[in-house]
Amino acid sequence: MATISDVAASAGVSAATVSRALNGKSTVAPELVARVRKAADELGYHPNSLARSLRRQETAVLALIIADVENPFFTAIARGVEDVAQTAGYSVVLCNSDENSDKERRYLDVAIQEQVAGVLLSPSGATTDLELLRRRGTPVVAVDRPLDDVDQVLVDTRQAAEEATCHLIAGGYRRIGCITGPAGIWTADARLSGYLRAVRASEIVDDNDLVRRTEYRAEGGRAAAMELMRLPEPPDALLVANSAQAIGVLEALAGHGARPGADVGVVAFDDVPWATLIDPPLTVVAQPAYELGAVAARMLLDRIASGGRTPHPPEVRTLEARLIERGSSRRP
């Protein structure tokens, strides 16, 4: 059975460099990491994860707690996390909170009991209790949504919503509605805030009756859009806060005989594969979901390497979304 010394000799580096490279330490140059991994693969070397876990008093596992595993946005985040974690020799346990704080709390308790090396969390609210994790020294990184006193990786979703609304205004739409998520969910609140900022800075109709809050699911989007389309003066455009809601919105518009773009402009968050397959194609706010996961995982691994210490103030990295204009937000 190959040893770490065998890998070091084959790669022409020290055993310490092999250890750092295989544990994802950022101090090792990428070309050395590639050389070490090639040597390890050729020799069939696998780190002794049990011994490593005993030394650390933890398992070589990361817990990823996301809001909705069925949402392609969170699926892409999970892929970014897993790709980085696997490269560093960690496994990932995926937990689905369903935006439920009690379920989220249970998963955090499991993470503590199983002594995971770190936690990546898309919190269901701003009051998530991390005290037990802090006492144990388990590092936490918040992804997609902020959380006090931990590192976080976010998207500037408020600015993206404002730009999307301005795009609809520039397209000649004047009664622009907003379908967003439940109150208290940061992304839902931020997208509504960006929408309102754009509407109130313009000369178009600013009507609170054109805003609907609902669950981040197709059923919620469908019900909200049906309500809005039944108004005496229905909206002529909609900003939709996620792709699941967008499915329901498009179904509701079809039921009213309203064509996206021509009759009702539509912009939705997240560039899902089906967005270009419908007619007209869907204008979207594309978020860097995979990058969110990958960056968050790297931050977490850095904290693990530093013994779980989080800087004060914690590090916040904000990524940019981009508007992709397609036919659903264009008048003929």
Short mmCIF file of the C-alpha atoms (twelve columns), coordinates in Angstrom:
data_MODEL
# 
_entry.id   MODEL 
# 
loop_
_atom_site.group_PDB 
_atom_site.id 
_atom_site.type_symbol 
_atom_site.label_atom_id 
_atom_site.label_alt_id 
_atom_site.label_comp_id 
_atom_site.label_asym_id 
_atom_site.label_seq_id 
_atom_site.Cartn_x 
_atom_site.Cartn_y 
_atom_site.Cartn_z 
_atom_site.pdbx_PDB_model_num 
ATOM 1   C CA . MET A 1   0.000   0.000  0.000   1 
ATOM 2   C CA . ALA A 2   1.417   3.401  -1.001  1 
ATOM 3   C CA . THR A 3   2.359   5.863  1.728   1 
ATOM 4   C CA . ILE A 4   2.531   9.634  1.830   1 
ATOM 5   C CA . SER A 5   6.302   9.339  1.539   1 
ATOM 6   C CA . ASP A 6   5.900   7.368  -1.701  1 
ATOM 7   C CA . VAL A 7   3.696   10.127 -3.130  1 
ATOM 8   C CA . ALA A 8   6.190   12.784 -2.018  1 
ATOM 9   C CA . ALA A 9   9.068   10.952 -3.708  1 
ATOM 10  C CA . SER A 10  7.104   10.440 -6.929  1 
ATOM 11  C CA . ALA A 11  5.997   14.080 -7.075  1 
ATOM 12  C CA . GLY A 12  9.402   15.433 -6.049  1 
ATOM 13  C CA . VAL A 13  8.049   17.341 -3.047  1 
ATOM 14  C CA . SER A 14  8.068   16.977 0.719   1 
ATOM 15  C CA . ALA A 15  5.571   14.878 2.657   1 
ATOM 16  C CA . ALA A 16  4.296   18.105 4.245   1 
ATOM 17  C CA . THR A 17  3.552   19.520 0.806   1 
ATOM 18  C CA . VAL A 18  1.667   16.337 -0.102  1 
ATOM 19  C CA . SER A 19  -0.418  16.689 3.053   1 
ATOM 20  C CA . ARG A 20  -1.209  20.343 2.390   1 
ATOM 21  C CA . ALA A 21  -2.026  19.690 -1.273  1 
ATOM 22  C CA . LEU A 22  -4.378  16.801 -0.551  1 
ATOM 23  C CA . ASN A 23  -6.115  18.760 2.220   1 
ATOM 24  C CA . GLY A 24  -6.896  21.732 -0.020  1 
ATOM 25  C CA . LYS A 25  -4.566  24.241 1.629   1 
ATOM 26  C CA . SER A 26  -4.412  27.472 -0.389  1 
ATOM 27  C CA . THR A 27  -0.675  27.847 0.323   1 
ATOM 28  C CA . VAL A 28  0.228   25.190 -2.260  1 
ATOM 29  C CA . ALA A 29  0.729   26.336 -5.857  1 
ATOM 30  C CA . PRO A 30  -1.807  24.881 -8.310  1 
ATOM 31  C CA . GLU A 31  0.898   23.188 -10.394 1 
ATOM 32  C CA . LEU A 32  2.209   21.411 -7.278  1 
ATOM 33  C CA . VAL A 33  -1.305  20.322 -6.333  1 
ATOM 34  C CA . ALA A 34  -1.764  18.856 -9.819  1 
ATOM 35  C CA . ARG A 35  1.576   17.031 -9.594  1 
ATOM 36  C CA . VAL A 36  0.775   15.622 -6.141  1 
ATOM 37  C CA . ARG A 37  -2.689  14.463 -7.193  1 
ATOM 38  C CA . LYS A 38  -1.290  12.809 -10.334 1 
ATOM 39  C CA . ALA A 39  1.290   10.939 -8.232  1 
ATOM 40  C CA . ALA A 40  -1.357  9.917  -5.674  1 
ATOM 41  C CA . ASP A 41  -3.666  8.630  -8.407  1 
ATOM 42  C CA . GLU A 42  -0.918  6.675  -10.113 1 
ATOM 43  C CA . LEU A 43  0.173   5.076  -6.832  1 
ATOM 44  C CA . GLY A 44  -3.390  4.447  -5.619  1 
ATOM 45  C CA . TYR A 45  -2.709  6.470  -2.473  1 
ATOM 46  C CA . HIS A 46  -5.646  7.499  -0.269  1 
ATOM 47  C CA . PRO A 47  -5.197  9.616  2.880   1 
ATOM 48  C CA . ASN A 48  -5.996  7.874  6.137   1 
ATOM 49  C CA . SER A 49  -9.180  9.799  6.800   1 
ATOM 50  C CA . LEU A 50  -9.907  7.940  10.040  1 
ATOM 51  C CA . ALA A 51  -6.565  8.888  11.558  1 
ATOM 52  C CA . ARG A 52  -6.986  12.440 10.321  1 
ATOM 53  C CA . SER A 53  -10.459 12.610 11.866  1 
ATOM 54  C CA . LEU A 54  -9.198  11.346 15.225  1 
ATOM 55  C CA . ARG A 55  -6.476  13.982 15.281  1 
ATOM 56  C CA . ARG A 56  -9.014  16.702 14.530  1 
ATOM 57  C CA . GLN A 57  -11.801 15.235 16.679  1 
ATOM 58  C CA . GLU A 58  -14.068 15.607 13.690  1 
ATOM 59  C CA . THR A 59  -15.140 13.727 10.587  1 
ATOM 60  C CA . ALA A 60  -13.874 14.624 7.130   1 
ATOM 61  C CA . VAL A 61  -17.411 15.653 6.226   1 
ATOM 62  C CA . LEU A 62  -19.036 18.980 5.461   1 
ATOM 63  C CA . ALA A 63  -22.748 19.571 6.055   1 
ATOM 64  C CA . LEU A 64  -24.553 21.585 3.388   1 
ATOM 65  C CA . ILE A 65  -28.001 22.793 4.468   1 
ATOM 66  C CA . ILE A 66  -30.000 24.349 1.639   1 
ATOM 67  C CA . ALA A 67  -33.571 25.576 1.311   1 
ATOM 68  C CA . ASP A 68  -34.883 23.425 -1.546  1 
ATOM 69  C CA . VAL A 69  -33.025 20.599 -3.235  1 
ATOM 70  C CA . GLU A 70  -35.567 20.617 -6.115  1 
ATOM 71  C CA . ASN A 71  -34.634 24.186 -7.041  1 
ATOM 72  C CA . PRO A 72  -31.945 24.116 -9.788  1 
ATOM 73  C CA . PHE A 73  -30.309 27.166 -8.196  1 
ATOM 74  C CA . PHE A 74  -29.556 25.246 -4.996  1 
ATOM 75  C CA . THR A 75  -28.626 22.131 -6.963  1 
ATOM 76  C CA . ALA A 76  -25.932 24.158 -8.746  1 
ATOM 77  C CA . ILE A 77  -24.707 25.521 -5.403  1 
ATOM 78  C CA . ALA A 78  -24.448 21.962 -4.108  1 
ATOM 79  C CA . ARG A 79  -22.422 20.912 -7.141  1 
ATOM 80  C CA . GLY A 80  -19.989 23.776 -6.606  1 
ATOM 81  C CA . VAL A 81  -19.579 22.810 -2.955  1 
ATOM 82  C CA . GLU A 82  -19.083 19.132 -3.713  1 
ATOM 83  C CA . ASP A 83  -16.520 19.671 -6.476  1 
ATOM 84  C CA . VAL A 84  -14.312 21.763 -4.178  1 
ATOM 85  C CA . ALA A 85  -14.834 19.513 -1.152  1 
ATOM 86  C CA . GLN A 86  -14.027 16.304 -3.040  1 
ATOM 87  C CA . THR A 87  -10.821 17.797 -4.375  1 
ATOM 88  C CA . ALA A 88  -9.783  18.560 -0.794  1 
ATOM 89  C CA . GLY A 89  -10.631 15.062 0.460   1 
ATOM 90  C CA . TYR A 90  -13.949 15.908 2.129   1 
ATOM 91  C CA . SER A 91  -17.370 14.390 1.629   1 
ATOM 92  C CA . VAL A 92  -20.572 16.450 1.645   1 
ATOM 93  C CA . VAL A 93  -23.843 15.584 3.367   1 
ATOM 94  C CA . LEU A 94  -26.754 17.401 1.721   1 
ATOM 95  C CA . CYS A 95  -29.636 18.515 3.951   1 
ATOM 96  C CA . ASN A 96  -32.891 20.047 2.711   1 
ATOM 97  C CA . SER A 97  -34.513 22.509 5.145   1 
ATOM 98  C CA . ASP A 98  -37.627 23.335 3.042   1 
ATOM 99  C CA . GLU A 99  -37.404 26.892 4.448   1 
ATOM 100 C CA . ASN A 100 -38.436 25.386 7.782   1 
ATOM 101 C CA . SER A 101 -36.536 26.700 10.811  1 
ATOM 102 C CA . ASP A 102 -37.341 23.628 12.950  1 
ATOM 103 C CA . LYS A 103 -36.053 21.280 10.278  1 
ATOM 104 C CA . GLU A 104 -32.985 23.451 9.858   1 
ATOM 105 C CA . ARG A 105 -32.356 23.303 13.613  1 
ATOM 106 C CA . ARG A 106 -32.564 19.511 13.577  1 
ATOM 107 C CA . TYR A 107 -29.973 19.320 10.822  1 
ATOM 108 C CA . LEU A 108 -27.676 21.650 12.758  1 
ATOM 109 C CA . ASP A 109 -28.052 19.368 15.778  1 
ATOM 110 C CA . VAL A 110 -27.100 16.390 13.601  1 
ATOM 111 C CA . ALA A 111 -24.053 18.282 12.350  1 
ATOM 112 C CA . ILE A 112 -22.953 18.796 15.956  1 
ATOM 113 C CA . GLN A 113 -23.601 15.180 16.970  1 
ATOM 114 C CA . GLU A 114 -21.723 13.819 13.960  1 
ATOM 115 C CA . GLN A 115 -18.834 16.247 14.570  1 
ATOM 116 C CA . VAL A 116 -18.691 17.470 10.999  1 
ATOM 117 C CA . ALA A 117 -15.666 19.532 10.038  1 
ATOM 118 C CA . GLY A 118 -17.766 22.512 8.928   1 
ATOM 119 C CA . VAL A 119 -21.219 23.700 7.906   1 
ATOM 120 C CA . LEU A 120 -22.411 25.548 4.815   1 
ATOM 121 C CA . LEU A 121 -25.837 27.029 5.390   1 
ATOM 122 C CA . SER A 122 -28.452 28.871 3.380   1 
ATOM 123 C CA . PRO A 123 -30.404 30.084 6.416   1 
ATOM 124 C CA . SER A 124 -34.185 30.028 6.528   1 
ATOM 125 C CA . GLY A 125 -34.164 33.276 8.532   1 
ATOM 126 C CA . ALA A 126 -31.962 35.818 10.272  1 
ATOM 127 C CA . THR A 127 -32.296 34.225 13.721  1 
ATOM 128 C CA . THR A 128 -30.583 30.880 13.146  1 
ATOM 129 C CA . ASP A 129 -28.883 29.859 16.412  1 
ATOM 130 C CA . LEU A 130 -25.268 28.798 15.898  1 
ATOM 131 C CA . GLU A 131 -24.155 28.994 19.528  1 
ATOM 132 C CA . LEU A 132 -23.463 25.260 19.934  1 
ATOM 133 C CA . LEU A 133 -21.438 25.188 16.739  1 
ATOM 134 C CA . ARG A 134 -19.463 28.230 17.883  1 
ATOM 135 C CA . ARG A 135 -18.732 26.653 21.248  1 
ATOM 136 C CA . ARG A 136 -17.442 23.551 19.545  1 
ATOM 137 C CA . GLY A 137 -15.337 25.646 17.168  1 
ATOM 138 C CA . THR A 138 -17.086 24.339 14.057  1 
ATOM 139 C CA . PRO A 139 -16.744 26.917 11.272  1 
ATOM 140 C CA . VAL A 140 -19.870 28.021 9.396   1 
ATOM 141 C CA . VAL A 141 -20.201 29.824 6.077   1 
ATOM 142 C CA . ALA A 142 -23.539 31.309 5.006   1 
ATOM 143 C CA . VAL A 143 -24.284 30.974 1.293   1 
ATOM 144 C CA . ASP A 144 -26.818 32.992 -0.724  1 
ATOM 145 C CA . ARG A 145 -28.283 34.560 2.440   1 
ATOM 146 C CA . PRO A 146 -26.505 36.514 5.190   1 
ATOM 147 C CA . LEU A 147 -26.082 35.429 8.788   1 
ATOM 148 C CA . ASP A 148 -24.552 37.401 11.642  1 
ATOM 149 C CA . ASP A 149 -20.984 36.726 12.765  1 
ATOM 150 C CA . VAL A 150 -20.024 34.153 10.118  1 
ATOM 151 C CA . ASP A 151 -18.360 34.318 6.725   1 
ATOM 152 C CA . GLN A 152 -20.815 34.645 3.887   1 
ATOM 153 C CA . VAL A 153 -21.023 34.504 0.108   1 
ATOM 154 C CA . LEU A 154 -23.899 36.445 -1.412  1 
ATOM 155 C CA . VAL A 155 -25.240 37.766 -4.691  1 
ATOM 156 C CA . ASP A 156 -26.122 41.456 -5.011  1 
ATOM 157 C CA . THR A 157 -29.724 40.449 -5.521  1 
ATOM 158 C CA . ARG A 158 -31.226 43.838 -4.638  1 
ATOM 159 C CA . GLN A 159 -29.243 45.557 -7.371  1 
ATOM 160 C CA . ALA A 160 -30.102 42.781 -9.811  1 
ATOM 161 C CA . ALA A 161 -33.832 43.191 -9.118  1 
ATOM 162 C CA . GLU A 162 -33.585 46.943 -9.601  1 
ATOM 163 C CA . GLU A 163 -31.805 46.500 -12.938 1 
ATOM 164 C CA . ALA A 164 -34.373 43.933 -14.091 1 
ATOM 165 C CA . THR A 165 -37.237 46.286 -13.221 1 
ATOM 166 C CA . CYS A 166 -35.510 49.177 -15.003 1 
ATOM 167 C CA . HIS A 167 -35.177 46.914 -18.040 1 
ATOM 168 C CA . LEU A 168 -38.956 46.392 -18.062 1 
ATOM 169 C CA . ILE A 169 -39.551 50.120 -17.650 1 
ATOM 170 C CA . ALA A 170 -37.220 50.865 -20.562 1 
ATOM 171 C CA . GLY A 171 -39.200 48.343 -22.611 1 
ATOM 172 C CA . GLY A 172 -42.337 50.457 -22.270 1 
ATOM 173 C CA . TYR A 173 -44.131 48.515 -19.524 1 
ATOM 174 C CA . ARG A 174 -45.956 50.730 -17.030 1 
ATOM 175 C CA . ARG A 175 -47.882 48.524 -14.580 1 
ATOM 176 C CA . ILE A 176 -45.118 46.293 -13.359 1 
ATOM 177 C CA . GLY A 177 -45.914 43.760 -10.652 1 
ATOM 178 C CA . CYS A 178 -43.588 41.775 -8.417  1 
ATOM 179 C CA . ILE A 179 -44.013 38.197 -7.235  1 
ATOM 180 C CA . THR A 180 -41.497 37.434 -4.509  1 
ATOM 181 C CA . GLY A 181 -40.926 34.979 -1.675  1 
ATOM 182 C CA . PRO A 182 -42.166 34.978 1.924   1 
ATOM 183 C CA . ALA A 183 -41.408 37.907 4.244   1 
ATOM 184 C CA . GLY A 184 -38.295 37.378 6.336   1 
ATOM 185 C CA . ILE A 185 -36.375 35.446 3.689   1 
ATOM 186 C CA . TRP A 186 -33.488 37.734 2.789   1 
ATOM 187 C CA . THR A 187 -33.522 37.094 -0.946  1 
ATOM 188 C CA . ALA A 188 -37.281 37.699 -1.132  1 
ATOM 189 C CA . ASP A 189 -37.016 40.945 0.826   1 
ATOM 190 C CA . ALA A 190 -33.991 42.157 -1.152  1 
ATOM 191 C CA . ARG A 191 -35.603 41.508 -4.536  1 
ATOM 192 C CA . LEU A 192 -38.743 43.341 -3.485  1 
ATOM 193 C CA . SER A 193 -36.599 46.228 -2.251  1 
ATOM 194 C CA . GLY A 194 -34.785 46.473 -5.587  1 
ATOM 195 C CA . TYR A 195 -38.064 46.375 -7.487  1 
ATOM 196 C CA . LEU A 196 -39.558 49.130 -5.325  1 
ATOM 197 C CA . ARG A 197 -36.465 51.290 -5.665  1 
ATOM 198 C CA . ALA A 198 -36.718 51.153 -9.470  1 
ATOM 199 C CA . VAL A 199 -40.469 51.740 -9.563  1 
ATOM 200 C CA . ARG A 200 -40.360 54.692 -7.167  1 
ATOM 201 C CA . ALA A 201 -37.505 56.321 -9.068  1 
ATOM 202 C CA . SER A 202 -39.551 56.232 -12.287 1 
ATOM 203 C CA . GLU A 203 -42.786 57.823 -13.441 1 
ATOM 204 C CA . ILE A 204 -44.678 54.562 -13.842 1 
ATOM 205 C CA . VAL A 205 -47.507 53.290 -11.672 1 
ATOM 206 C CA . ASP A 206 -46.408 52.591 -8.066  1 
ATOM 207 C CA . ASP A 207 -49.207 50.376 -6.804  1 
ATOM 208 C CA . ASN A 208 -48.801 48.207 -3.700  1 
ATOM 209 C CA . ASP A 209 -51.616 46.019 -5.028  1 
ATOM 210 C CA . LEU A 210 -49.223 44.789 -7.713  1 
ATOM 211 C CA . VAL A 211 -46.951 43.035 -5.166  1 
ATOM 212 C CA . ARG A 212 -47.518 39.453 -4.048  1 
ATOM 213 C CA . ARG A 213 -45.537 37.399 -1.535  1 
ATOM 214 C CA . THR A 214 -45.801 33.648 -1.790  1 
ATOM 215 C CA . GLU A 215 -43.813 30.442 -1.367  1 
ATOM 216 C CA . TYR A 216 -40.830 29.884 -3.618  1 
ATOM 217 C CA . ARG A 217 -42.653 27.186 -5.589  1 
ATOM 218 C CA . ALA A 218 -44.614 26.870 -8.811  1 
ATOM 219 C CA . GLU A 219 -47.913 26.668 -6.925  1 
ATOM 220 C CA . GLY A 220 -47.206 29.963 -5.212  1 
ATOM 221 C CA . GLY A 221 -46.246 31.696 -8.450  1 
ATOM 222 C CA . ARG A 222 -49.363 30.391 -10.203 1 
ATOM 223 C CA . ALA A 223 -51.741 31.559 -7.458  1 
ATOM 224 C CA . ALA A 224 -50.074 34.968 -7.195  1 
ATOM 225 C CA . ALA A 225 -50.157 35.557 -10.950 1 
ATOM 226 C CA . MET A 226 -53.793 34.488 -11.183 1 
ATOM 227 C CA . GLU A 227 -54.704 36.991 -8.464  1 
ATOM 228 C CA . LEU A 228 -52.873 39.780 -10.237 1 
ATOM 229 C CA . MET A 229 -54.377 38.989 -13.625 1 
ATOM 230 C CA . ARG A 230 -57.896 39.138 -12.130 1 
ATOM 231 C CA . LEU A 231 -57.408 42.740 -10.964 1 
ATOM 232 C CA . PRO A 232 -59.544 45.401 -12.685 1 
ATOM 233 C CA . GLU A 233 -56.246 46.810 -13.966 1 
ATOM 234 C CA . PRO A 234 -53.867 43.848 -14.166 1 
ATOM 235 C CA . PRO A 235 -50.108 44.300 -14.533 1 
ATOM 236 C CA . ASP A 236 -48.523 44.537 -17.963 1 
ATOM 237 C CA . ALA A 237 -45.238 43.099 -16.681 1 
ATOM 238 C CA . LEU A 238 -43.983 40.918 -13.831 1 
ATOM 239 C CA . LEU A 239 -40.700 40.542 -11.984 1 
ATOM 240 C CA . VAL A 240 -40.606 36.984 -10.604 1 
ATOM 241 C CA . ALA A 241 -38.242 36.112 -7.761  1 
ATOM 242 C CA . ASN A 242 -37.233 32.579 -8.753  1 
ATOM 243 C CA . SER A 243 -37.517 29.992 -11.500 1 
ATOM 244 C CA . ALA A 244 -39.948 27.728 -9.640  1 
ATOM 245 C CA . GLN A 245 -42.399 30.599 -9.246  1 
ATOM 246 C CA . ALA A 246 -41.837 31.449 -12.922 1 
ATOM 247 C CA . ILE A 247 -43.236 28.068 -13.988 1 
ATOM 248 C CA . GLY A 248 -46.490 28.833 -12.183 1 
ATOM 249 C CA . VAL A 249 -46.562 32.400 -13.532 1 
ATOM 250 C CA . LEU A 250 -46.222 31.209 -17.126 1 
ATOM 251 C CA . GLU A 251 -48.983 28.642 -16.586 1 
ATOM 252 C CA . ALA A 252 -51.268 31.356 -15.176 1 
ATOM 253 C CA . LEU A 253 -50.560 33.692 -18.088 1 
ATOM 254 C CA . ALA A 254 -51.310 30.907 -20.565 1 
ATOM 255 C CA . GLY A 255 -54.601 30.293 -18.781 1 
ATOM 256 C CA . HIS A 256 -55.512 33.946 -19.300 1 
ATOM 257 C CA . GLY A 257 -54.483 33.868 -22.951 1 
ATOM 258 C CA . ALA A 258 -51.698 36.371 -22.203 1 
ATOM 259 C CA . ARG A 259 -48.489 35.966 -24.203 1 
ATOM 260 C CA . PRO A 260 -45.186 36.814 -22.408 1 
ATOM 261 C CA . GLY A 261 -43.612 39.893 -23.898 1 
ATOM 262 C CA . ALA A 262 -46.469 40.889 -26.168 1 
ATOM 263 C CA . ASP A 263 -49.127 41.087 -23.442 1 
ATOM 264 C CA . VAL A 264 -47.222 40.766 -20.168 1 
ATOM 265 C CA . GLY A 265 -43.482 41.281 -19.896 1 
ATOM 266 C CA . VAL A 266 -41.777 38.695 -17.698 1 
ATOM 267 C CA . VAL A 267 -38.336 38.649 -16.078 1 
ATOM 268 C CA . ALA A 268 -37.475 35.866 -13.632 1 
ATOM 269 C CA . PHE A 269 -34.495 35.137 -11.436 1 
ATOM 270 C CA . ASP A 270 -32.230 32.199 -12.406 1 
ATOM 271 C CA . ASP A 271 -31.224 30.966 -15.836 1 
ATOM 272 C CA . VAL A 272 -32.629 27.441 -15.898 1 
ATOM 273 C CA . PRO A 273 -32.169 25.100 -18.895 1 
ATOM 274 C CA . TRP A 274 -35.795 25.364 -20.021 1 
ATOM 275 C CA . ALA A 275 -35.672 29.187 -20.190 1 
ATOM 276 C CA . THR A 276 -34.530 29.131 -23.822 1 
ATOM 277 C CA . LEU A 277 -36.852 26.283 -24.850 1 
ATOM 278 C CA . ILE A 278 -40.152 28.107 -24.420 1 
ATOM 279 C CA . ASP A 279 -41.678 30.571 -26.877 1 
ATOM 280 C CA . PRO A 280 -40.778 33.332 -26.423 1 
ATOM 281 C CA . PRO A 281 -37.594 32.513 -24.468 1 
ATOM 282 C CA . LEU A 282 -37.535 33.788 -20.913 1 
ATOM 283 C CA . THR A 283 -35.578 36.880 -19.880 1 
ATOM 284 C CA . VAL A 284 -33.687 36.030 -16.696 1 
ATOM 285 C CA . VAL A 285 -31.451 37.344 -13.963 1 
ATOM 286 C CA . ALA A 286 -28.646 34.778 -14.089 1 
ATOM 287 C CA . GLN A 287 -27.028 34.166 -10.716 1 
ATOM 288 C CA . PRO A 288 -23.587 32.490 -10.412 1 
ATOM 289 C CA . ALA A 289 -24.935 29.580 -8.368  1 
ATOM 290 C CA . TYR A 290 -22.075 27.136 -8.992  1 
ATOM 291 C CA . GLU A 291 -19.542 29.832 -8.139  1 
ATOM 292 C CA . LEU A 292 -21.464 30.655 -4.956  1 
ATOM 293 C CA . GLY A 293 -21.055 27.067 -3.803  1 
ATOM 294 C CA . ALA A 294 -17.421 26.783 -4.851  1 
ATOM 295 C CA . VAL A 295 -16.380 30.056 -3.205  1 
ATOM 296 C CA . ALA A 296 -18.272 29.191 -0.015  1 
ATOM 297 C CA . ALA A 297 -16.617 25.769 0.147   1 
ATOM 298 C CA . ARG A 298 -13.143 27.285 -0.280  1 
ATOM 299 C CA . MET A 299 -13.853 29.793 2.496   1 
ATOM 300 C CA . LEU A 300 -15.005 26.990 4.769   1 
ATOM 301 C CA . LEU A 301 -11.921 24.884 4.054   1 
ATOM 302 C CA . ASP A 302 -9.744  27.905 4.848   1 
ATOM 303 C CA . ARG A 303 -11.499 28.254 8.210   1 
ATOM 304 C CA . ILE A 304 -11.064 24.550 8.931   1 
ATOM 305 C CA . ALA A 305 -7.358  24.860 8.122   1 
ATOM 306 C CA . SER A 306 -7.043  27.798 10.523  1 
ATOM 307 C CA . GLY A 307 -8.637  25.865 13.381  1 
ATOM 308 C CA . GLY A 308 -12.157 27.206 12.913  1 
ATOM 309 C CA . ARG A 309 -11.257 30.804 13.671  1 
ATOM 310 C CA . THR A 310 -13.442 33.374 11.923  1 
ATOM 311 C CA . PRO A 311 -12.070 36.892 11.383  1 
ATOM 312 C CA . HIS A 312 -13.817 39.879 12.946  1 
ATOM 313 C CA . PRO A 313 -15.676 41.204 11.168  1 
ATOM 314 C CA . PRO A 314 -16.326 38.012 9.210   1 
ATOM 315 C CA . GLU A 315 -15.511 38.021 5.519   1 
ATOM 316 C CA . VAL A 316 -18.323 38.849 3.093   1 
ATOM 317 C CA . ARG A 317 -17.927 38.139 -0.600  1 
ATOM 318 C CA . THR A 318 -20.557 39.501 -2.953  1 
ATOM 319 C CA . LEU A 319 -20.909 38.140 -6.480  1 
ATOM 320 C CA . GLU A 320 -22.722 39.813 -9.349  1 
ATOM 321 C CA . ALA A 321 -25.789 38.609 -11.235 1 
ATOM 322 C CA . ARG A 322 -26.415 39.522 -14.868 1 
ATOM 323 C CA . LEU A 323 -29.532 40.213 -16.865 1 
ATOM 324 C CA . ILE A 324 -29.968 38.063 -19.978 1 
ATOM 325 C CA . GLU A 325 -32.529 39.713 -22.244 1 
ATOM 326 C CA . ARG A 326 -34.794 37.441 -24.289 1 
ATOM 327 C CA . GLY A 327 -38.208 37.607 -25.905 1 
ATOM 328 C CA . SER A 328 -40.389 37.505 -22.774 1 
ATOM 329 C CA . SER A 329 -39.528 41.110 -21.943 1 
ATOM 330 C CA . ARG A 330 -39.834 42.559 -25.444 1 
ATOM 331 C CA . ARG A 331 -42.918 44.056 -27.002 1 
ATOM 332 C CA . PRO A 332 -43.362 43.018 -30.647 1 
# 
